[in-house]
C-alpha cells in the first residue's frame, strides 16, 4: 500500500501539473508560481466546474470527543470549500467555545441570536441563521457562551435529544426547494454529552476527523459505541460514512503508521485526501477566516478543497433514507429524505437566493 505521505505528495504534484497545463503555465514550475496558481484556482472557484450536488440533503455530524483533532477546522474549511464550489451549505456551531463562528466571521458575543435560542428557547433556526464572510452560499448558526448551560437546562425538557433535529427539519421545510441547503454540517463540542447527542440524533451521517497520532485513536471505540447506541434507540439512520485524517506530518513514521492502521481498519470510509500540518490552517481563525480565504494557495487549502471534492462525489449516489422502522418523534419526514430542487449547483458565485 502506498503510504499517505506519498499519496499526498503525488496528489499535490498531479494537481500542480494539471493546473499548469490547463493554465498555459507549464514552464512556471517554481514553488511560488505553483502556490500562486493554486490560490487563483480557489479564488476563482465560481468559474470552475462545480462540485456535484447530492441526490438529497446531507446532514453531517462532525464529532470526536477528543479535543484538538480538527473538528472545527474541518467543519469550517469543508463548509467553505463546498460553498465556493457551488453547493449551498449551512454550518451549525454546537460548541460553546464558538470557534467555528469565529472562523466564519460571525458575531457570537453574549446576546447574539444563536443555536442556544433554538435549543432552549422558542426561536426557530431561521431566526438565528447568519450570513458569513466566506461565501453567499454559506450560512452559519453561531454558538455563544450561553450554550455552556444548555445541557443542564435541557435535562427536564421532553424529547431533549431531538431538539436540534426538529429545529433543522422545521427550518428546511419552511424554505423553498431552490433555497434548501445541499449540506448541513454540525460542529460538535469535544465531549459525548447532551449537545453531541443532539447532533447525532439530528444527523444522518457522521464524519470523524482523526489526528495522525496514537492518542487520537484511544477514545475512538467509545465514540463508535455511542453512535451504535444512538442508532439502536434514537436515530436508526445514523452511520459513520466518512473519516478524515488530519494534522498529517509526512516527516514522521508515526503519522504513516497511524494513517495505515486507520485505513486498514475502516477501509473505504476513510477519505483518500489527507490534511497536512500547516501553520496557515492554524493562523486563519485569528483573522476570522478559513484557510481557503486566508491563504488559498497553501497546502492546507489545497487539501481541504480535495477532501471537500471527494466528500461531494460520495454524495451523488447515496441510498434513500428510511426511518420508518425507527422511533418517530416528528410527523415531518427527515431532512435527509428531501431532495434539492435543482439538478445541480449554480456554477457562478452564489447567484441563487439564500
PyMOL commands that set and color helices and strands:
alter all, ss='L'
color gray80, all
select helices_A, chain A and resi 4-23+31-43+45-47+71-84+99-103+115-119+125-128+145-153+160-174+177-179+194-202+215-218+220-233+253-269+279-287+291-294+299-314+335-337
alter helices_A, ss='H'
color red, helices_A
select strands_A, chain A and resi 58-62+89-93+129-131+138-141+183-187+205-211+240-248+270-276
alter strands_A, ss='S'
color yellow, strands_A
deselect
rebuild
show_as cartoon
